[in-house]
Amino acid sequence: MFKQMSALMVCICLIFITTGSVLASQNVYVEEVKFREGGIVEIDLEDKTDKDAQIVWTKQETVSVRDASGREVKAELRKHDDDTFFLTVPEFLLDGRYSFSVDNVNYGRHSKIRVTSYFVASPQWKAEYDGPVVPGSSDPIGKTTLYVGEMEFKNGNELEIDIDDAVGHDNEITWDGKEKIMVADKDGKTYPVRVKKYDNDEIELLIDGLASGAKYGVEIRGILYRGEKVTLVAEFEATGGWEYKDPRKK
């Protein structure tokens, strides 16, 4: 009898803890995001029940930041106060769009929650929300499954980009010559770029004025893919023989 009651009490406790975690994840959300100089992103959390003090910094939080092509970029998370975090992204593309998720945020006594949102790497950019934002739904990054699969830099100014699709439809990419292509450094300076060759899921670019060994961002807007316009963003190094391969590409 006592064993049955003990088991019942354990089940009830687990139900309360699980329910509390679900409710906490629904109550806590990113209220405001600000992009500051040097790749610093300020993230303010809000609790619909006005219990911000229940958000506790434990140094066990983890963060994931991805660019518009789905590629994960380096990021570091640190505390500012109980309901504010600073996210440092050392390498970013000016005006690039990034989604992020912060996991293991400690809320209350039992709950580990996840918060998600996005930011634009543009001076003075900020956004405010009155509820949770799920990357890929209401943010401007979009739901495209396209990503930059491979890149190669050669001959001092040539960049080859191979585009892949996570669901295997990269043969449905259409080039119409109206794509907007921008190459820029971290300071926002842009460089002349022209297309050398279109080839199904590949594009070859010629870029003038690059400094050998420096890193640059490339953005291609208006890629026609399955009836929609898609934007891809990537980073490359202007070093002869430099190559990149996304881990998702087999």
Secondary structure, DSSP 8 states (H G I E B T S, - for coil): -HHHHHHHHHHHHHHHHHHHHHHHHHHEEEEEEEEETTTEEEEEEEETTS-GGGEE--S--EEEEE-TTS-EE--EEEEEETTEEEEE-SS--TT-EEEEEEEEEEETTTEEEEEEEEEE-STT-EEE-SS---TTTTSTT----EEEEEEEEETTTEEEEEEEETTS-GGGEE--S--EEEEE-TT--EE-EEEEEEETTEEEEEE-S--TT-EEEEEEEEEEETTEEEEEEEEEE-STT-EEE-TT--
